[in-house]
Each structure stands twice: as C-alpha cells, then as structure tokens.
Amino acid sequence: MDKFYHNLSTFPTMDSAAKKLLRVGIDPDETSMVVDIRGRDTQGISEGFPVRVHKDAWKADKGGADLERDWVTYIGPVTSRGGQSPNFGTFPSLGLVFNKAERLRLFGFLYDDQLETSENASFDMGLGAEETAEQRVETNQSASNAQQLQSKIALQILKMDRECGEVLINIWKEMVAHSTNMLTLEDNFFHDFEAYIDSRIIDTGCLGGVMLFGLGATLTDEEYRVAAEVLRPCWASLALVNDYFSFEKEYREYLEKGTRITNSIWFYKQARNIDISEAKGIVREQINGFEQGFLRKRAAFYEDSTGKSEALLKYIETWYYVIGANTHWSSDCYRYNSVPKVTRDEAPLKAEQMQSVLEELTISGSSTPNSQNSESPEIWAGESKATTPTVSETPEETTNGEGLDTELLLAPYEYLRSMPSKGVRETFVNALNLWFAVPDKSLQQIKNIGQILHTASLMLDDMQDNSTLRRGQDAAHIRYGQPQTINSANYLIMWAAEQVSKLESPACSTIFFDEIRNSLIGQSYEIDWKDKMVCPTEDQYIDMVEKKTGGLFRFLTRLITTLSRKNKTFNLDKLASNIGQYFQIRDDFMNLTYTKYTDQKGFCEDLDEGKFSYLIVHAWNREPTEDSSRVRALFQERAKNRGLNREAKEEILAILQRTGSFQYTETKMQQLQREIDEEVTRFEKEAGIENWSLQLLLYKLYTN
C-alpha cells in the first residue's frame, strides 16, 4: 500500500473549495497524505475525487488486528477478511482523514464482515437500547460471545469520550432499529427510487457518528440540519456505490440461498424489466449525478465560512474525502471482489445445482466471504426471515379456546411488558453466561423466570407505595384496579414457580423458595417502617435491601451456577448482593436528583410515599438537630395529608444537602462500585477471560 502514498506537485490534491478551508486553518495535509490513484479503474465512478490516507493508518490496522484476536478468543477462527483491501488496508484509515490519531484504533469494527454475518446480525455495539418485550429475542451462546466483542468496543468508546461516544451510540441505535424494523416487512416493495434512497440514507448516515467521535466534536441541532441539507446527495451516492460494488455478492447469495436483495440495481432491473448490465449503467449515472450535486452544495456552503464552527466544516469535509475512499476501497476490497462478476441474468439455483456454484466461488487460499450487511432490510426478493420467539410465551391456558382462560390474569403483565425497558437483568444473565456456559434452553428459561418475577414485583411495589406512574405511564393498578393487579401478581409468582420446576436440577426449586422468602421478608419491613413511620438504622436498611432487591439478582446467579457446565465452584452471592444494594441506593439517589425520574414518576415521588430511602435514613439518624427534627415533622405532615407539596419536598432536599446526605450516599455508591469491580476482576482471573458485557453493563449503571 505504501507505493500509493506521494506528495506529487503534478497530482491534484485539493479543489478550490478545499483550499478555502485553509484560510480558516483546516488543512488535510496535517493529518493525512494523498494516495496516488492514477490508473486505477473504478468503472467511471467518483472520478476526480481525491483519496487520502491518515498518517497514523497503522493504528486503524492495529485496531482491526486486535478485533481479529478478540474474535478468536470469544468466538473462534477467523473465516474471512472481507473488510480488508489489498491496496488500501482498512476503510477507517482511508476515509476519516481528520480523525484524532488515538481514536482510529477503535474503529476496527467498521466494514468488518465477520461482524455482519447472519449469525451476528444483532451486532449493535452493546448499546442497551430500551426495547419492548416483543423486540427482545433469545440469545444463544454464539451470539452472547459476539456481544462480548461489541461490548468491548462500546466500553472503550465511552471511556475515551463519553459525550461523543453517546452521540455515536445513539446514531448507531437508530440505524439498528431501522434495519430491524425493515426486516419485519414482508413482500413490501419500494415503488419509487426516492423512497429507496431515503431508507438507505439512514444506514449510510451512521458513519456520521463515527466521524464526530473521531473528530472529538459534537454538533448542535441547527448544525445537523444545515449539514443534512448539504450532505444528502453525498449520502445517496455512498449508498448507491455500496449497491454497485456489492451487487455480485448479494446476487450470488440470492441465487444460492434465495435471500432477498436490497439493491438499487435490482430495483431498476425489476421496475423497468431490463437486464443487469443496463441497470448497473443507470445506477452509475445516478451515483455521478448525486456526486456532482454534492460538490455544488459543498462549494456554495464554503463561499462564506463566517460563523460556521470548525466541527461543522470538518464534518462536511470528511464526507467529501469519504466519497473517493469508499469507491476505491469498495472496488478493491476482498468482500466484494472475491465473487465472480455477474455476466448474465440467472434464476435461483435448485438445491442440486448449488454445490457447483459454491465450488466456482471458492478462491484458492481463502474462504467465501460471509454475507454482507445482513442487518440491512432484505426486501424485493425471496422469503423473509422467521421471527424469533419473544422473551416468554404465555401459558397454554390462554390459547385453548375453551371456557375461561388466563387473558384477564395476564393483562396487567402484558401491559407492563409492552413498556420500554433497558433489560438489565436479561443483560446480566447473558453476560454472566460467558463464564458458565449454561445450555441455551436453560439460559432462556432463567431469563423468562427472572422477567416474570420482576414484573410481579413491579406490580406489588407500585401498589404498596401508592405509585401512580410506571415509566411515565399509568401503573398497572391504576389501569386495571388493585384487585385484578394483585391477582395477576399472585399468578405470576405461581407461574414462575411452575417454570422453575421444569429446570434440570431439583435444587432450583429450593433456590426459588429461598429468595422469594427473602424478598417478601425485606418487603414486609419496608412496608412496616413506612406505615408506622419508624426509621430503620443503616444496617437494617442494608439488610432489607439485600433481601428485597438483592434477592432477585441472587436468585438469577444461583440458578446460573446450579445449571452451569463449567466454573461450578464460583459463588456469586456477594457480587449479586452488592449489585442489588447499588441498584437500590442508586434508585433512591436518582429519585431525588434526576430530572428523568421526575418525568417518569413525578417530582421526588419517594418523599410523597413516605419512603425511608438511604438518604432519609442518614439524615433522620443523625444526632438530634434542628434539621433532623424538621425532617421528622415533615414526614408526620405527609402522613396526615397523604403527600407533600413541592415546597415541603424542596425543604427536605435542602436539609439533605446541609446534612451531607447526598455526599454520604455518593460515597457509599463509590464503595459498592469498588467492591463490585473487585469481584468481577477476581472472577475474570479465575475464569481466564475478561467479561466485557458485564463491564459495560456496570459502566452504564455507574454513569447513567
């Protein structure tokens, strides 16, 4: 690749628009070098666009090598290197010319086809997006291990730059959600080209998050709007270039497997009833038209740089260099260029014909590349993929169609399941399984049971606390009434017990009754303290939390170790109890400090409930002072009036501030963080493998 790097006085390195940026101190020569692309054939696409390579390209290449090493550790042998180009290396080093050098190594996942195979189509960087139950799918061991890689990437990104990292992750989440939604469509066609482009731009635009992270910059909403106006033709051209060079690969997969083709070449072939070569010609013209449209918009935008931030200018200019990089990389990479070119229209092969085609596709010294962009919408041809079962199936009684069934019993449960959730407990179970290798079926049963019990506890907690809101919506008992909700919660506990009895070890039922008993004991004391307005000591509060909140985490970890196929001697009780403590104390803290809690549950709802949270316990139990006496008086007022007005709540918050209760609580959370991290590190050493998914889950718990 080095033979292409030159500083040639006769070679055009900057157009007039790029030279205008020099006046405001934006010089691509500071971070990149020109690639001599003379004589390289891109089939008439992106002609005149320069290609630059980052001066620290080796860091991006190292990131790719690190990813391969991690792949071997967590998943298995590397079967394809389609994300590499023999002449240009990895895409990030070629296109992201203004990147901060130290950030290049984090982008090894970009354009890595190992992460885009059908087996790993759920790759989403461990984003932890809020999902409804219908969007949560079963995760087998292979997918769980793939999530370890994405969790490592996400964790490194967030730790390096949390603000820019969250922007990148949010943009990526939008792309994943879009792709997932498109996969649910059956036999839906884009009937016009504009609709297709609009859809593909969403996928292309995710690279913008990577760019901004690489720049260490963010844009305002207005800057995003301005940039989108300039960049839309650029994004369209990039999407079509991907279509153009990936078509042979997509078409071969269609012939062999009957998969759907989402490609503009296929669109024109079908819509106009023309052959493939003619359709390619139309797409090539479309690409060149979009590229020229972008150049015009870019030039006009640079006419006056007054008031335009450096971040915005570099962001738009990076897309300019990505055009040439994308075309030359796509025309050279193994992913698209190890597949025989399509010379004629063919029909999908019958099963007996497939072997000969596979032999034709085999390349000496390498494997056939895995499917490209499998998370993208697969429409226009073939059958849709079957959907995966959701988190749990309702009991058989709901569908027998004879007499009375469980529809009413399960209505509050289904209502809560429909609400967005971060799925912390499911993620916790998946992460732990790296160490324990619980069989897929048993692991899914554990998650189902945990979800059922958690939902039952939400119903009971909201009623016992007189909460009217759950995640910004009516609590279940507000929607369905207390009698029906109590009945539903009781049924869920019975249902969970039934599911536990079906697990492979009879010890699981003992674990169930142990931790249900602990949870109910803890809840009984919390209710009693509130009703009698008796404040517990700190030790009593911690004991209650260990039983109530820690109980479900401990229940899950005990089931996992009981059903594990390795590391059976690991005892996770301390880890589970500490996470339960942290979870509850953090919830207490955020209820009184976090704006989002106000939106979802009301302003300082714990004070309305008369709850003895960790902060109140600290302030109440101090040596008798005017402040502690005032807190007691306000709680008595709450009991009399069944609530507190905003003025009274704000007075309590001021007292908590003066008594150091906020700082005391933060110190306690920091202590728990250290203890949790020490336990995780100990288990990682004993197991001989780092648990990135668990580390990411804890990082998000600590920082959000």
ABEGO torsion letter per residue (X at the ends): XAAABBBBAABBABBAAAAAAAAAGBBAAAABBBBBABGBBAGGBGBGBBBBBBAAAAAAAAAAAAAAAAAAAAAEBBABAAABBAAAEBAAAAABAABBAAAAAAAAABGBAAAABAAAAABAGGAGBBBBAAABBBBBAAAAAAAAAAAAAAAAAAAABAAAAAAAAAAAAAAAAAAAAAAABBGBBBABAAAAAAAAAAAAAAAAAAAAAAAGBBBBAAAAAAAAAAAAAAAAAAAAAAAAAAAAAAAAAAAAAGBBBBBAAAAAAAAAGBBAAAAAAAAAAAAAAAAAAAAAAAAAAAABABGBBAAAAAAAAAAAAAAAAAAAAAAABAAAAABBBBABBBBBBBAAAAAAAAAAABBBGBBBBBBBGAABBBBGBEBBBBBBBBABBBBAAAAAGBEBBAAAAAAAAAAAAABBBAGAAAAAAAAAAAAAGBBAAAAAAAAAAAAAAAAAAAAAAAAAAGBABBGGBBBAAAAAEAAAAAAAAAAAAAAAAAAAAABABAAAAAAAAAAAAAAAAAAAAAAAAAAAGBBBBAAAAAAAAAAAAAAAAAAAAAAAAAABABGAABBAAAAAAAAAAAAAAAAAAAAAABAAAAAAAEBGAAAAAGBBBAAAAAAAABBBBAAAAAAAAAAAAAAAAGEBBAAAAAAAAAAAAAAGAAAAAAAAAAAAAAAAAAAAAAAAAAAGBBBAAAAAAAAAAAAX
